[in-house]
Amino acid sequence: MSTPEDRSVLSLPSPGPDLELRYGDHPDAVVDVRFGGGPAATRPLVVFVHGGFWRPAYDRVHVRPLTAALADAGWTTAALEYRRVPGRPDDTVDDVAAAIRHLATAPELAGRCDGRLLLAGHSAGGHLVLQAAVDRRVPELAGVVALAPVADLALAEELALDGDAVRAFLGGPAAGRPDLDPVRQPDPASPVTIVHGTADDIVPLALARSYGVAHPATRLVEVDGGHFVVIDPRSAAWPDLLAALSAS
């Protein structure tokens, strides 16, 4: 019998961002920036993309405990928001690319990081950063760290994850949009690390392993626990996330 997923990290109290940036005109074109201390100025900016199966009910606020902990660990972070409209996946992908481009030259970040961009994302956000890694509109990346990513849309659809979330996101079958399926994309130019819980019942480890087969240069770190341990600063997997960021 599966152990219920511990979702408590989603409701941990955390402070608001240090700065809010806009990258476009629509209401979701916003980025929460949190300044890191210590070595942050000599490290890449961590551009973080939240999860929630691309659904409008989930936004960037739930990753504030993670970004607060990363700031304490010496990383400046930019947690971006994006449009989450069922059946309009191109809006989502376009927003992620636009936000990354904006952050690459944002003067407000000068001196707060070393000018490089390190993408990280959880769950559906993991899918989006893997997709961004092969998007020609996105500038050069220092690396990609995908946490429990929906890395194989066709397999996720086959497993009917989260009530057929893939079909809801795409507005049709995964087979109709191979251009949005990371496992079917070319190898990314930047190094990719996936950190995934072995007991993840929300996005099974099989999706990460499938991506690794398609892209053998991927570094897959399997950790004990479920879907949320990879974004929980209190978990035993937290050092694995910090190590993945530092190795990029």
C-alpha positions in Angstrom: 0.0 0.0 0.0 1.3 3.5 -0.9 2.1 6.0 1.8 0.0 9.2 1.5 2.0 12.0 0.0 3.2 14.6 2.6 2.0 17.9 1.2 2.8 20.0 4.3 5.6 22.0 2.5 2.9 23.6 0.4 1.5 25.4 3.5 4.7 26.3 5.3 4.8 29.9 6.4 7.4 32.0 4.5 8.1 35.7 3.8 7.1 37.4 0.5 9.6 38.1 -2.2 12.2 40.8 -2.0 11.3 42.1 -5.4 8.5 41.6 -8.0 9.3 41.9 -11.7 7.1 41.9 -14.7 8.0 40.4 -18.0 4.8 41.1 -20.0 1.3 42.8 -19.9 -1.0 39.9 -18.8 -1.7 39.4 -15.1 0.4 36.3 -14.8 3.5 37.9 -16.3 5.2 38.3 -12.9 8.3 37.0 -11.2 9.0 36.8 -7.5 12.7 37.5 -6.8 14.4 36.6 -3.6 18.0 37.7 -2.9 20.5 35.2 -1.6 23.2 36.0 0.9 26.8 34.9 1.1 28.0 33.4 -2.2 24.9 34.3 -4.2 26.7 37.0 -6.2 29.2 34.5 -7.5 26.5 31.9 -8.4 23.9 31.7 -11.2 20.4 33.0 -10.8 18.1 30.1 -10.0 15.0 30.6 -12.3 12.4 28.4 -10.6 9.2 27.2 -12.4 6.5 25.9 -10.1 4.3 22.8 -10.6 0.7 22.0 -10.2 0.0 20.0 -13.4 -0.3 23.3 -15.4 -3.6 23.9 -13.7 -4.8 27.5 -12.8 -5.5 26.5 -9.2 -1.7 26.3 -8.4 0.6 29.3 -8.5 4.1 30.3 -7.5 3.2 31.1 -3.9 3.6 27.5 -2.9 7.3 27.5 -3.7 8.1 30.4 -1.3 9.4 28.0 1.4 11.8 26.6 -1.1 13.1 29.9 -2.4 13.4 31.2 1.2 15.6 28.2 2.0 17.6 28.6 -1.1 18.2 32.3 -0.3 19.5 31.2 3.1 21.8 28.7 1.3 23.3 31.5 -0.8 21.2 31.5 -4.0 19.3 34.3 -5.6 16.0 33.0 -7.0 13.4 34.1 -9.5 10.1 32.2 -9.2 8.2 32.9 -12.3 4.4 32.8 -12.9 2.9 31.8 -16.3 -0.5 31.4 -17.9 -2.2 28.2 -16.9 -5.2 27.9 -19.3 -6.4 24.3 -20.1 -6.0 23.6 -23.8 -3.6 26.5 -24.4 -0.2 25.0 -23.8 1.6 27.4 -26.2 0.7 30.3 -23.9 2.4 28.5 -21.1 5.6 27.6 -23.0 5.8 31.1 -24.5 5.5 32.7 -21.1 8.3 30.6 -19.6 10.6 31.5 -22.5 9.7 35.2 -22.3 10.3 35.3 -18.5 13.7 33.7 -18.9 14.7 36.1 -21.6 13.6 39.0 -19.4 15.6 37.8 -16.4 18.7 37.3 -18.5 19.1 41.1 -18.8 17.1 42.5 -15.9 19.2 45.3 -14.4 17.6 44.8 -11.0 19.6 41.6 -10.7 23.0 43.1 -11.3 25.4 42.1 -8.5 22.9 39.7 -7.0 24.1 36.7 -9.2 27.0 36.1 -11.6 24.8 36.7 -14.7 24.3 33.1 -15.6 20.9 31.3 -15.6 20.2 28.0 -13.9 16.7 26.6 -14.6 15.0 24.5 -11.9 11.4 23.3 -11.8 9.1 20.9 -10.0 6.6 18.5 -11.4 4.9 20.3 -14.3 7.5 23.0 -13.8 10.1 20.3 -14.3 8.4 19.6 -17.6 8.6 23.2 -18.5 12.3 23.7 -17.7 13.2 20.6 -19.7 11.2 22.0 -22.6 12.9 25.4 -22.2 16.3 23.7 -22.3 15.7 23.0 -26.0 13.7 26.2 -26.9 15.7 28.3 -29.3 14.2 31.5 -27.9 15.9 30.8 -24.5 19.4 32.2 -23.9 22.4 30.0 -23.0 21.9 28.1 -19.7 24.3 27.1 -17.0 22.2 24.0 -16.4 18.8 22.5 -15.7 17.7 20.8 -12.5 14.3 19.1 -12.9 12.6 17.9 -9.7 10.1 15.1 -10.1 9.4 16.3 -13.6 6.6 15.2 -15.9 9.3 14.4 -18.4 7.4 12.0 -20.7 4.0 13.4 -21.6 2.9 10.3 -23.5 3.6 8.1 -20.5 2.0 10.5 -18.2 -1.1 10.4 -20.4 -1.1 6.6 -20.5 -1.0 6.6 -16.7 -3.8 9.3 -16.6 -1.9 11.3 -14.0 -3.9 13.7 -11.9 -7.2 13.0 -13.8 -5.8 13.2 -17.3 -3.8 16.3 -16.6 -1.8 16.0 -19.8 -4.9 16.0 -22.1 -6.3 18.9 -20.1 -3.0 20.9 -20.6 -2.6 20.1 -24.3 -6.3 20.1 -25.2 -5.8 16.8 -26.9 -3.6 13.7 -26.9 0.1 13.8 -26.3 0.7 12.2 -29.6 -0.6 15.3 -31.3 2.1 17.6 -29.6 5.4 15.7 -29.7 7.0 19.2 -29.9 6.0 19.7 -26.3 7.2 16.3 -25.0 10.7 16.5 -23.5 11.4 12.9 -24.0 10.9 13.3 -27.7 13.1 16.4 -28.0 16.8 16.7 -29.1 19.4 16.5 -26.4 19.7 19.8 -24.5 22.9 21.7 -24.9 23.1 22.4 -21.2 23.7 19.7 -18.5 20.5 18.2 -17.0 20.1 16.8 -13.6 16.8 15.1 -12.4 16.1 14.6 -8.7 13.2 12.3 -8.2 11.7 10.4 -5.2 11.5 6.6 -5.5 8.1 6.6 -3.7 6.5 9.3 -5.8 2.9 8.3 -6.5 2.0 11.6 -8.2 4.6 11.7 -10.9 6.2 8.2 -10.9 9.9 7.7 -11.2 9.3 5.9 -14.4 8.9 9.2 -16.2 12.4 10.4 -15.2 13.9 7.1 -16.1 12.2 7.3 -19.5 13.8 10.7 -20.1 17.2 9.3 -19.0 16.9 6.6 -21.6 16.1 9.1 -24.3 18.8 11.5 -23.2 21.7 9.4 -21.8 23.8 12.4 -20.7 21.1 13.2 -18.0 22.2 12.7 -14.4 19.4 11.0 -12.5 19.5 11.3 -8.7 17.0 9.0 -7.0 16.1 9.9 -3.5 14.0 8.3 -0.8 10.5 9.7 -0.5 7.6 11.0 -2.5 6.7 13.9 -4.8 7.3 16.8 -2.4 10.5 15.8 -0.6 12.5 17.3 -3.5 11.1 20.8 -2.7 11.0 20.5 1.1 13.9 22.1 2.9 13.1 19.9 5.9 13.5 16.7 4.0 16.5 14.3 3.8 16.5 15.0 0.1 17.3 18.7 0.5 21.1 18.3 0.3 20.7 16.4 -3.0 18.9 19.5 -4.4 21.6 21.8 -3.2 24.3 19.5 -4.6 22.5 19.4 -8.0 22.4 23.2 -8.1 26.1 23.5 -7.1 27.2 21.0 -9.7 25.6 22.9 -12.6 
